[in-house]
Amino acid sequence: MNVSEAVASRRSIRAYTEEPVSLDTLRRVLDKARMAPSGCNFQPWQATVLTGEPLKALQTKMLASEPQDPVEYSWDAPNQSPPHLARLQTLGASMYGAMGIARADAEARKKFSDANIVSFGAPALLVCYLERFHEAPQWSDMGMWLQTIMLLLREEGLDSCPQEWMAMFARVIKDHIGVSDESHILFCGLAIGHRDEQASVNTFERERVALDDQVRFLGF
């Protein structure tokens, strides 16, 4: 698979098969991802990868816990911008529509949202975090590292779903993996596994903004 194919086939997968992911594969992917760029070569990202009983134990703890208040950080500031809010709403309509969940069906929507706790059935979960003294540029570095991981996973025939949602249980997660809440902030989880090809939630069309609406070319 070349890079263009990996980019085109990558999507946030929200239904997985039970096929496990091997440690060797994950180590190979994460070892390659060390070459991701970062400002000043700070490489601020840190992570823990869970599967099997440690993952099940974490999910049990989250199921028994209330979302923390306040959440680790807010990711919904763009909702204040009508164009950005419209993109969210369009995505939601496509996703829930594909699953046959009506807008008024609050119970079904909550049930699907709660599936974040078990990472939509993914057999492996990467949780990433960084030291609290880091600022916006280092968060950007972590994003570039995660994108590198997601594309390398596609090369291995694997899929993923980044889960900022897990910021609602950041303290529970950090306590479970032995990371200090005082010194570290959790960014997200990354569900990892093999996509369920038959699941409608993995096949709906996702809109993207036209290139010329986002990028200007000068001097060409």
C-alpha positions as CSV (number, residue, x, y, z in Angstrom):
1,M,0.0,0.0,0.0
2,N,1.4,3.4,-1.0
3,V,0.9,6.6,1.0
4,S,-1.9,7.8,-1.2
5,E,-3.8,4.6,-0.7
6,A,-3.3,4.6,3.0
7,V,-4.6,8.2,3.2
8,A,-7.6,7.4,1.1
9,S,-8.5,4.2,2.9
10,R,-8.0,5.5,6.4
11,R,-11.2,6.4,8.3
12,S,-12.4,6.4,11.8
13,I,-13.6,2.8,12.3
14,R,-16.4,2.3,14.8
15,A,-17.0,-1.4,14.5
16,Y,-14.3,-4.1,14.7
17,T,-13.9,-7.8,14.4
18,E,-12.6,-9.9,17.3
19,E,-9.3,-10.7,15.5
20,P,-6.5,-9.8,17.8
21,V,-3.6,-7.4,17.0
22,S,-0.1,-8.9,17.7
23,L,2.5,-7.2,19.8
24,D,5.0,-7.6,17.0
25,T,2.8,-5.6,14.6
26,L,2.2,-2.8,17.1
27,R,5.9,-2.6,18.0
28,R,6.8,-2.4,14.3
29,V,4.3,0.4,13.7
30,L,5.2,2.4,16.7
31,D,8.9,2.0,16.0
32,K,8.5,3.4,12.5
33,A,6.3,6.2,13.9
34,R,9.2,7.5,15.9
35,M,10.3,9.3,12.8
36,A,7.3,11.6,12.8
37,P,8.2,15.3,12.8
38,S,8.1,17.5,15.9
39,G,9.2,21.1,16.5
40,C,12.8,21.3,17.8
41,N,12.7,17.5,17.8
42,F,11.1,17.6,21.2
43,Q,9.1,14.4,20.6
44,P,6.7,15.2,23.4
45,W,4.3,12.2,22.9
46,Q,4.0,9.4,25.4
47,A,1.7,6.4,25.3
48,T,0.5,3.1,26.8
49,V,-1.0,0.3,24.7
50,L,-3.5,-2.1,26.2
51,T,-5.1,-5.3,25.2
52,G,-6.6,-8.4,26.8
53,E,-7.3,-8.3,30.6
54,P,-5.6,-4.8,31.2
55,L,-7.9,-3.3,28.6
56,K,-11.0,-5.1,29.9
57,A,-10.2,-3.9,33.4
58,L,-9.9,-0.3,32.3
59,Q,-13.2,-0.5,30.4
60,T,-14.9,-1.9,33.5
61,K,-13.6,1.0,35.6
62,M,-14.9,3.5,33.0
63,L,-18.3,1.8,32.9
64,A,-18.5,2.1,36.7
65,S,-17.4,5.8,36.7
66,E,-19.1,9.1,35.9
67,P,-17.4,11.4,33.4
68,Q,-15.0,13.7,35.2
69,D,-16.0,17.4,35.7
70,P,-14.4,19.3,34.2
71,V,-13.2,17.2,31.3
72,E,-9.5,17.0,30.7
73,Y,-9.8,19.7,27.9
74,S,-12.5,21.0,25.6
75,W,-12.5,19.9,22.0
76,D,-15.8,21.5,20.9
77,A,-14.9,25.2,20.7
78,P,-15.5,25.1,16.9
79,N,-19.2,24.5,17.6
80,Q,-19.4,28.3,18.0
81,S,-18.6,28.7,14.3
82,P,-21.6,28.1,12.0
83,P,-19.5,26.5,9.2
84,H,-17.7,24.2,11.5
85,L,-20.9,23.3,13.4
86,A,-22.5,22.5,10.1
87,R,-19.7,20.0,9.2
88,L,-20.3,18.2,12.5
89,Q,-24.0,18.1,12.0
90,T,-23.5,16.7,8.4
91,L,-21.2,14.0,9.7
92,G,-23.6,13.1,12.5
93,A,-26.5,12.9,10.1
94,S,-24.6,10.6,7.7
95,M,-23.3,8.4,10.5
96,Y,-26.5,7.9,12.4
97,G,-28.5,7.7,9.2
98,A,-26.3,4.8,8.0
99,M,-27.1,3.0,11.2
100,G,-30.8,3.7,10.9
101,I,-30.8,5.8,14.2
102,A,-33.3,8.6,14.0
103,R,-32.3,12.1,15.3
104,A,-35.1,11.9,17.9
105,D,-33.9,8.5,19.2
106,A,-31.9,9.7,22.2
107,E,-31.6,6.3,23.8
108,A,-30.1,4.7,20.7
109,R,-27.7,7.7,20.2
110,K,-26.5,7.5,23.8
111,K,-26.0,3.7,23.5
112,F,-23.8,4.3,20.4
113,S,-21.9,7.1,22.1
114,D,-21.3,4.9,25.2
115,A,-19.6,2.4,22.9
116,N,-16.6,4.7,23.1
117,I,-15.9,3.2,26.5
118,V,-15.1,-0.2,24.8
119,S,-13.5,1.5,21.8
120,F,-16.2,0.1,19.5
121,G,-15.0,-3.4,20.2
122,A,-11.4,-2.8,19.1
123,P,-9.0,-5.4,20.6
124,A,-6.2,-2.9,21.3
125,L,-6.2,0.6,22.6
126,L,-3.4,3.2,22.6
127,V,-3.8,6.1,25.1
128,C,-1.5,9.0,24.6
129,Y,-0.6,11.9,26.9
130,L,2.1,14.5,27.4
131,E,3.6,16.5,30.2
132,R,1.5,19.4,31.3
133,F,4.2,22.1,30.6
134,H,3.8,21.4,26.9
135,E,1.7,23.9,24.9
136,A,-0.1,24.1,21.6
137,P,2.9,23.4,19.3
138,Q,3.6,20.2,21.1
139,W,-0.1,19.1,20.9
140,S,0.3,19.6,17.1
141,D,3.4,17.4,17.3
142,M,1.3,14.7,18.9
143,G,-1.3,15.0,16.2
144,M,1.4,14.4,13.5
145,W,2.7,11.4,15.4
146,L,-0.8,9.9,15.6
147,Q,-1.5,10.5,11.9
148,T,1.8,8.7,11.2
149,I,0.6,5.8,13.3
150,M,-2.8,5.6,11.6
151,L,-1.2,5.5,8.2
152,L,1.3,2.9,9.2
153,L,-1.6,0.8,10.6
154,R,-3.2,0.9,7.2
155,E,0.0,-0.4,5.7
156,E,-0.4,-3.4,8.0
157,G,-4.0,-3.9,7.0
158,L,-5.2,-2.5,10.4
159,D,-7.7,0.3,11.2
160,S,-8.1,2.8,14.0
161,C,-10.3,5.5,15.5
162,P,-8.9,8.4,17.5
163,Q,-11.0,9.0,20.6
164,E,-10.8,12.5,22.1
165,W,-14.0,11.4,23.9
166,M,-11.7,9.6,26.4
167,A,-10.8,13.0,27.9
168,M,-14.0,12.6,29.9
169,F,-12.4,9.7,31.8
170,A,-8.8,10.9,31.8
171,R,-8.1,10.6,35.5
172,V,-9.5,7.0,35.6
173,I,-7.3,6.1,32.6
174,K,-4.2,7.7,34.1
175,D,-4.7,6.0,37.4
176,H,-5.2,2.7,35.7
177,I,-1.9,2.9,33.7
178,G,0.1,4.5,36.5
179,V,0.6,8.0,35.0
180,S,0.4,11.0,37.3
181,D,-2.6,13.3,36.8
182,E,-0.5,16.1,38.4
183,S,2.2,16.0,35.8
184,H,0.5,14.7,32.6
185,I,-2.5,15.6,30.5
186,L,-4.3,12.9,28.5
187,F,-5.0,13.7,24.8
188,C,-6.9,10.8,23.4
189,G,-7.3,7.1,22.9
190,L,-6.7,5.3,19.6
191,A,-8.7,2.2,19.0
192,I,-6.8,-0.3,16.9
193,G,-8.0,-3.5,15.2
194,H,-9.5,-4.9,12.0
195,R,-12.6,-3.2,10.6
196,D,-15.9,-5.0,10.3
197,E,-16.5,-4.7,6.6
198,Q,-20.2,-5.4,7.0
199,A,-20.9,-2.6,9.5
200,S,-22.8,0.3,8.0
201,V,-21.1,2.7,10.4
202,N,-17.8,2.0,8.6
203,T,-19.1,2.7,5.1
204,F,-21.0,5.9,5.1
205,E,-19.8,8.8,2.9
206,R,-17.8,11.5,4.6
207,E,-17.8,15.0,3.2
208,R,-14.6,17.0,2.9
209,V,-14.2,20.7,2.2
210,A,-13.1,21.6,-1.3
211,L,-9.4,22.2,-1.7
212,D,-9.9,25.8,-3.0
213,D,-12.0,26.7,0.0
214,Q,-9.2,25.9,2.4
215,V,-5.9,26.5,0.5
216,R,-4.7,29.5,-1.5
217,F,-1.9,29.3,-4.1
218,L,0.2,32.4,-4.7
219,G,3.0,33.0,-7.2
220,F,2.3,30.0,-9.4
